[in-house]
């Protein structure tokens, strides 16, 4: 059993609450860049079909690349020449070790 004032007040309150969500005239004031992040992301994903690079690429040999692919497939990859191990983190610290005795 509902009362008549409650049956009228509830829909009126809902309409008033939803009316606060509406924005007359489109965008809220001060938000003329609405959707700018979306447009920037979309533009970043478009690929340039004829890119121009600052530095030219080096020459490659088709026979050399074919040999590298075949070595990769057969598991006989050559080790890179002239690579060195970095010395970062190899120095010992001056702290007390766990195995030192007092």
VEXNU-767089 format. One line per field, with one value per residue: residue number from 1; residue in one letter; chain; x negated, z negated, y of N, C-alpha, C in turn. Coordinates in pm, 1 decimal, padded with zeros to 6 digits. Atoms other than C-alpha are relative to their C-alpha. Layout:
N
seq <- (NUM / ...) $
type <- (A / ...) $
mol <- (A / ...) $
n_px <- (X / ...) $
n_pz <- (Z / ...) $
n_py <- (Y / ...) $
ca_px <- (X / ...) $
ca_pz <- (Z / ...) $
ca_py <- (Y / ...) $
c_px <- (X / ...) $
c_pz <- (Z / ...) $
c_py <- (Y / ...) $
//
This chain:
102
seq <- (1 / 2 / 3 / 4 / 5 / 6 / 7 / 8 / 9 / 10 / 11 / 12 / 13 / 14 / 15 / 16 / 17 / 18 / 19 / 20 / 21 / 22 / 23 / 24 / 25 / 26 / 27 / 28 / 29 / 30 / 31 / 32 / 33 / 34 / 35 / 36 / 37 / 38 / 39 / 40 / 41 / 42 / 43 / 44 / 45 / 46 / 47 / 48 / 49 / 50 / 51 / 52 / 53 / 54 / 55 / 56 / 57 / 58 / 59 / 60 / 61 / 62 / 63 / 64 / 65 / 66 / 67 / 68 / 69 / 70 / 71 / 72 / 73 / 74 / 75 / 76 / 77 / 78 / 79 / 80 / 81 / 82 / 83 / 84 / 85 / 86 / 87 / 88 / 89 / 90 / 91 / 92 / 93 / 94 / 95 / 96 / 97 / 98 / 99 / 100 / 101 / 102) $
type <- (X / X / X / X / X / X / X / X / X / X / X / X / X / X / X / X / X / X / X / X / X / X / X / X / X / X / X / X / X / X / X / X / X / X / X / X / X / X / X / X / X / X / X / X / X / X / X / X / X / X / X / X / X / X / X / X / X / X / X / X / X / X / X / X / X / X / X / X / X / X / X / X / X / X / X / X / X / X / X / X / X / X / X / X / X / X / X / X / X / X / X / X / X / X / X / X / X / X / X / X / X / X) $
mol <- (A / A / A / A / A / A / A / A / A / A / A / A / A / A / A / A / A / A / A / A / A / A / A / A / A / A / A / A / A / A / A / A / A / A / A / A / A / A / A / A / A / A / A / A / A / A / A / A / A / A / A / A / A / A / A / A / A / A / A / A / A / A / A / A / A / A / A / A / A / A / A / A / A / A / A / A / A / A / A / A / A / A / A / A / A / A / A / A / A / A / A / A / A / A / A / A / A / A / A / A / A / A) $
n_px <- (-00083.1 / 00080.9 / -00078.1 / 00002.7 / 00112.4 / 00124.5 / -00002.2 / 00029.7 / 00128.7 / 00111.4 / 00037.1 / 00045.8 / 00137.2 / 00085.7 / 00013.7 / 00085.0 / 00137.1 / 00052.7 / 00011.2 / 00128.8 / 00104.1 / -00005.4 / 00075.7 / -00058.6 / 00092.8 / 00114.7 / 00109.7 / 00003.7 / 00085.2 / 00140.8 / 00043.6 / -00003.7 / 00092.5 / -00059.3 / 00031.2 / 00131.1 / 00086.1 / -00042.1 / 00046.7 / 00145.1 / 00030.5 / -00036.2 / 00100.7 / 00126.1 / -00008.6 / -00004.7 / 00133.0 / 00037.5 / 00034.5 / 00128.4 / 00075.2 / 00131.2 / 00086.6 / 00112.4 / 00121.5 / -00030.8 / 00030.0 / 00117.8 / -00023.4 / -00008.0 / 00020.7 / -00103.0 / 00063.5 / 00041.5 / -00121.9 / -00049.1 / 00087.1 / -00032.7 / -00128.8 / 00023.0 / 00071.0 / -00097.5 / -00090.2 / 00071.4 / 00056.5 / 00144.3 / 00013.6 / 00132.9 / 00005.9 / 00037.9 / 00141.8 / 00033.3 / -00085.0 / 00067.9 / -00089.3 / 00004.1 / 00060.1 / -00091.3 / -00041.9 / 00098.4 / 00090.7 / -00044.7 / -00030.5 / 00083.2 / -00076.2 / 00041.3 / -00064.7 / -00061.9 / 00092.9 / 00114.0 / -00004.6 / 00041.1) $
n_pz <- (00000.0 / -00012.0 / 00005.2 / -00123.9 / -00003.3 / -00023.2 / -00139.3 / -00081.2 / 00040.7 / -00044.7 / -00140.3 / -00011.7 / 00050.6 / -00099.1 / -00113.6 / 00041.1 / 00012.4 / -00134.0 / -00067.9 / 00034.7 / -00081.0 / -00136.3 / -00023.5 / -00112.2 / -00091.6 / -00037.6 / 00094.5 / 00114.4 / -00018.0 / 00026.1 / -00046.4 / -00145.4 / -00049.6 / 00030.6 / -00099.9 / -00059.1 / 00024.1 / -00095.5 / -00133.6 / -00004.2 / -00002.6 / -00132.2 / -00095.0 / 00026.5 / -00050.8 / -00145.8 / -00053.5 / -00117.4 / -00103.8 / -00061.7 / 00101.2 / -00034.1 / 00115.5 / 00001.1 / -00041.6 / -00090.2 / 00049.0 / -00058.4 / -00105.3 / 00046.2 / -00103.1 / 00006.4 / 00027.8 / 00141.4 / 00079.6 / -00019.5 / 00079.7 / 00141.5 / 00025.7 / -00002.0 / 00124.0 / 00109.6 / -00009.8 / 00032.5 / 00135.1 / -00009.1 / -00004.1 / 00034.0 / 00114.3 / -00044.8 / 00016.9 / 00065.8 / 00110.7 / 00129.2 / 00115.4 / 00070.0 / 00132.9 / 00096.6 / 00106.3 / 00025.5 / 00108.5 / 00132.2 / 00091.0 / 00118.7 / 00116.4 / 00071.4 / -00055.9 / 00098.4 / 00040.6 / 00075.8 / 00144.9 / 00084.2) $
n_py <- (-00116.3 / -00121.1 / -00123.5 / -00077.3 / -00094.7 / 00073.8 / 00043.2 / -00118.1 / -00056.7 / 00084.5 / -00028.8 / -00138.6 / -00005.6 / 00065.8 / -00091.6 / -00110.5 / 00049.2 / 00024.0 / -00129.0 / -00059.6 / 00061.4 / -00052.0 / -00121.5 / -00072.3 / -00065.4 / 00082.6 / 00016.6 / -00090.7 / -00117.8 / 00023.4 / 00130.8 / -00000.1 / 00101.2 / 00130.3 / 00101.0 / -00025.7 / 00116.2 / 00103.1 / -00037.5 / 00014.1 / 00143.3 / 00048.6 / -00048.0 / 00068.7 / 00135.7 / -00002.2 / 00024.1 / -00077.9 / 00096.9 / -00034.8 / -00074.0 / -00054.2 / 00011.6 / -00093.4 / 00069.7 / 00111.7 / 00134.0 / 00061.5 / 00098.9 / 00137.9 / 00100.7 / 00102.9 / 00129.5 / -00001.9 / 00013.2 / 00138.1 / 00086.1 / -00021.1 / 00066.2 / 00144.8 / 00034.0 / -00010.3 / 00115.7 / 00123.8 / -00009.9 / -00024.6 / -00145.4 / -00050.0 / -00092.2 / -00133.8 / -00031.4 / -00126.0 / -00040.3 / 00003.1 / -00002.7 / -00128.2 / 00007.7 / -00059.1 / 00089.7 / 00104.2 / -00040.6 / 00044.9 / -00109.1 / -00010.1 / 00042.8 / 00120.3 / 00118.6 / 00088.1 / 00104.9 / -00054.4 / 00027.5 / -00113.6) $
ca_px <- (00000.0 / -00165.7 / -00051.9 / 00025.1 / -00232.0 / -00508.4 / -00408.3 / -00440.1 / -00750.8 / -00968.6 / -00947.7 / -00986.9 / -01302.8 / -01443.9 / -01376.9 / -01538.1 / -01845.1 / -01886.0 / -01832.8 / -02151.5 / -02351.8 / -02245.9 / -02465.9 / -02281.7 / -02464.6 / -02707.3 / -03040.8 / -03079.9 / -03241.4 / -03621.0 / -03635.5 / -03682.8 / -03960.4 / -03722.0 / -03838.2 / -04185.1 / -04361.5 / -04159.8 / -04248.7 / -04619.5 / -04625.1 / -04447.9 / -04698.0 / -04991.8 / -04868.1 / -04851.0 / -05150.7 / -05326.9 / -05334.8 / -05647.3 / -05858.5 / -06170.1 / -06458.5 / -06742.8 / -07015.1 / -07025.3 / -07025.8 / -07341.1 / -07375.4 / -07279.4 / -07356.0 / -07076.0 / -07316.0 / -07445.6 / -07089.8 / -06988.0 / -07289.8 / -07199.4 / -06841.7 / -06962.5 / -07207.8 / -06923.2 / -06696.7 / -06964.2 / -07079.2 / -07431.0 / -07415.7 / -07749.6 / -07844.1 / -07868.7 / -08225.0 / -08371.3 / -08115.7 / -08240.6 / -08082.3 / -07997.3 / -08184.9 / -07882.4 / -07813.3 / -08130.8 / -08320.5 / -08311.7 / -08165.6 / -08330.8 / -08069.2 / -08113.4 / -08049.2 / -07845.5 / -08141.3 / -08381.3 / -08473.6 / -08518.4) $
ca_pz <- (00000.0 / 00124.4 / 00062.8 / 00349.5 / 00243.5 / 00239.5 / 00585.4 / 00720.7 / 00525.2 / 00623.6 / 01004.1 / 00959.1 / 00752.3 / 01012.4 / 01293.2 / 01097.7 / 01023.4 / 01386.0 / 01502.8 / 01323.9 / 01549.6 / 01871.3 / 02018.5 / 02226.7 / 02535.3 / 02574.7 / 02394.5 / 02045.1 / 02020.9 / 02040.1 / 02199.6 / 02564.9 / 02590.5 / 02511.7 / 02693.8 / 02770.4 / 02611.4 / 02830.7 / 03145.0 / 03056.1 / 02989.1 / 03317.2 / 03510.8 / 03341.1 / 03474.4 / 03838.6 / 04035.4 / 04284.4 / 04613.3 / 04736.2 / 04431.3 / 04464.4 / 04228.2 / 04123.9 / 04178.9 / 04466.3 / 04396.9 / 04456.1 / 04751.8 / 04696.3 / 04886.8 / 04969.3 / 04961.7 / 04619.8 / 04480.8 / 04631.8 / 04466.5 / 04129.5 / 04157.4 / 04246.5 / 03952.0 / 03722.9 / 03847.4 / 03802.9 / 03460.9 / 03576.7 / 03504.0 / 03502.5 / 03180.5 / 03219.9 / 03267.8 / 03041.0 / 02763.9 / 02413.6 / 02075.3 / 01896.3 / 01577.1 / 01408.7 / 01074.1 / 01075.6 / 00816.2 / 00462.4 / 00191.1 / -00130.1 / -00358.0 / -00605.6 / -00456.9 / -00631.7 / -00646.2 / -00826.1 / -01184.9 / -01465.0) $
ca_py <- (00000.0 / 00317.0 / 00664.9 / 00900.8 / 01167.4 / 00903.4 / 00776.4 / 01130.9 / 01235.3 / 00937.7 / 00984.6 / 01361.1 / 01310.5 / 01071.7 / 01319.8 / 01602.1 / 01390.4 / 01286.0 / 01641.6 / 01743.3 / 01510.7 / 01681.8 / 01951.9 / 02207.6 / 02327.9 / 02036.6 / 02055.3 / 02197.2 / 02538.0 / 02523.9 / 02179.4 / 02267.9 / 02005.0 / 01718.9 / 01404.9 / 01540.5 / 01240.8 / 01006.3 / 01201.0 / 01209.2 / 00834.5 / 00767.1 / 00980.8 / 00805.8 / 00471.6 / 00580.5 / 00453.6 / 00679.0 / 00482.0 / 00666.7 / 00754.2 / 00967.6 / 00892.4 / 01122.7 / 00861.8 / 00611.5 / 00239.5 / 00037.4 / -00197.9 / -00560.8 / -00876.4 / -01118.5 / -01415.7 / -01312.6 / -01280.3 / -01616.5 / -01778.8 / -01625.5 / -01754.5 / -02102.9 / -02106.7 / -01995.6 / -02273.9 / -02540.5 / -02413.5 / -02314.5 / -01942.0 / -01759.0 / -01580.0 / -01202.0 / -01080.0 / -00815.5 / -00822.9 / -00749.9 / -00797.0 / -00477.0 / -00401.9 / -00247.0 / -00411.4 / -00622.7 / -00421.5 / -00548.4 / -00332.7 / -00224.1 / -00376.6 / -00659.1 / -01000.8 / -01267.2 / -01506.6 / -01271.4 / -01349.4 / -01099.2) $
c_px <- (-00088.6 / 00089.9 / -00017.6 / -00113.9 / -00133.8 / -00009.6 / -00030.0 / -00140.3 / -00117.4 / -00035.7 / -00048.8 / -00144.0 / -00097.8 / -00022.3 / -00088.3 / -00146.2 / -00063.2 / -00015.0 / -00130.9 / -00114.0 / -00005.1 / -00079.1 / 00060.3 / -00108.0 / -00123.7 / -00102.1 / 00010.6 / -00096.8 / -00143.7 / -00051.0 / 00007.5 / -00098.7 / 00050.4 / -00027.2 / -00136.1 / -00094.2 / 00033.0 / -00054.1 / -00151.4 / -00040.9 / 00030.9 / -00104.1 / -00134.0 / -00000.8 / 00006.0 / -00142.1 / -00021.3 / -00042.9 / -00133.6 / -00083.3 / -00134.2 / -00083.5 / -00116.8 / -00128.5 / 00037.8 / -00035.8 / -00124.1 / 00037.8 / 00003.1 / -00019.8 / 00105.6 / -00057.7 / -00040.7 / 00121.8 / 00056.3 / -00083.6 / 00030.3 / 00131.5 / -00018.0 / -00074.5 / 00094.9 / 00092.0 / -00067.6 / -00065.5 / -00150.3 / -00028.1 / -00140.2 / 00009.2 / -00041.2 / -00147.6 / -00015.9 / 00091.8 / -00076.6 / 00104.5 / -00017.1 / -00059.9 / 00090.7 / 00040.9 / -00099.9 / -00093.9 / 00054.6 / 00021.5 / -00089.3 / 00069.6 / -00055.7 / 00073.5 / 00052.4 / -00096.8 / -00117.5 / 00015.9 / -00051.9 / -00101.0) $
c_pz <- (00000.0 / -00004.0 / 00129.7 / 00000.9 / 00027.4 / 00146.0 / 00094.2 / -00029.5 / 00051.8 / 00146.6 / 00019.0 / -00046.9 / 00098.6 / 00119.3 / -00033.7 / -00010.2 / 00136.9 / 00079.2 / -00030.3 / 00082.6 / 00141.1 / 00009.9 / 00118.5 / 00087.9 / 00031.9 / -00110.9 / -00118.0 / 00025.5 / -00036.7 / 00046.6 / 00152.8 / 00059.7 / -00030.5 / 00113.1 / 00063.4 / -00019.3 / 00097.2 / 00139.3 / 00011.9 / 00006.5 / 00136.8 / 00103.3 / -00019.5 / 00057.7 / 00152.5 / 00054.4 / 00124.6 / 00109.4 / 00068.9 / -00100.4 / 00052.9 / -00126.9 / 00011.8 / 00050.4 / 00090.0 / -00064.9 / 00070.0 / 00105.3 / -00060.9 / 00118.1 / -00017.9 / -00033.7 / -00147.0 / -00091.7 / 00011.2 / -00080.7 / -00148.4 / -00035.9 / -00004.5 / -00125.9 / -00119.7 / -00001.9 / -00041.4 / -00137.4 / -00001.3 / 00012.5 / -00042.4 / -00120.6 / 00051.2 / -00028.5 / -00072.2 / -00112.9 / -00130.9 / -00110.0 / -00070.2 / -00138.4 / -00106.9 / -00102.2 / -00032.2 / -00113.8 / -00133.1 / -00089.9 / -00123.3 / -00125.4 / -00062.5 / 00060.2 / -00110.2 / -00051.7 / -00081.8 / -00148.3 / -00077.2 / -00099.6) $
c_py <- (00124.0 / 00121.1 / 00077.3 / 00102.0 / -00070.1 / -00043.4 / 00116.3 / 00051.6 / -00082.3 / 00024.0 / 00143.9 / 00013.4 / -00063.3 / 00091.4 / 00119.1 / -00043.1 / -00022.9 / 00129.1 / 00070.1 / -00055.7 / 00058.3 / 00129.2 / 00072.3 / 00062.5 / -00081.8 / -00012.7 / 00094.9 / 00114.8 / -00033.7 / -00134.3 / -00008.2 / -00100.4 / -00140.4 / -00097.1 / 00015.8 / -00118.9 / -00112.3 / 00031.9 / -00014.0 / -00146.9 / -00059.0 / 00041.7 / -00070.6 / -00140.6 / -00006.0 / -00008.8 / 00085.7 / -00097.3 / 00028.6 / 00079.6 / 00049.1 / 00000.2 / 00096.9 / -00064.9 / -00116.3 / -00133.3 / -00053.2 / -00103.0 / -00139.8 / -00094.1 / -00108.2 / -00136.3 / -00009.0 / -00019.6 / -00141.5 / -00098.7 / 00011.4 / -00069.0 / -00151.0 / -00045.2 / 00006.2 / -00122.0 / -00130.0 / 00004.3 / 00021.2 / 00149.2 / 00039.6 / 00093.3 / 00137.6 / 00027.9 / 00132.9 / 00041.5 / -00016.2 / 00005.0 / 00133.8 / -00018.6 / 00060.6 / -00105.4 / -00109.9 / 00036.0 / -00046.2 / 00120.2 / -00003.8 / -00048.1 / -00126.6 / -00119.1 / -00088.4 / -00104.0 / 00051.5 / -00029.1 / 00118.4 / -00042.1) $
//
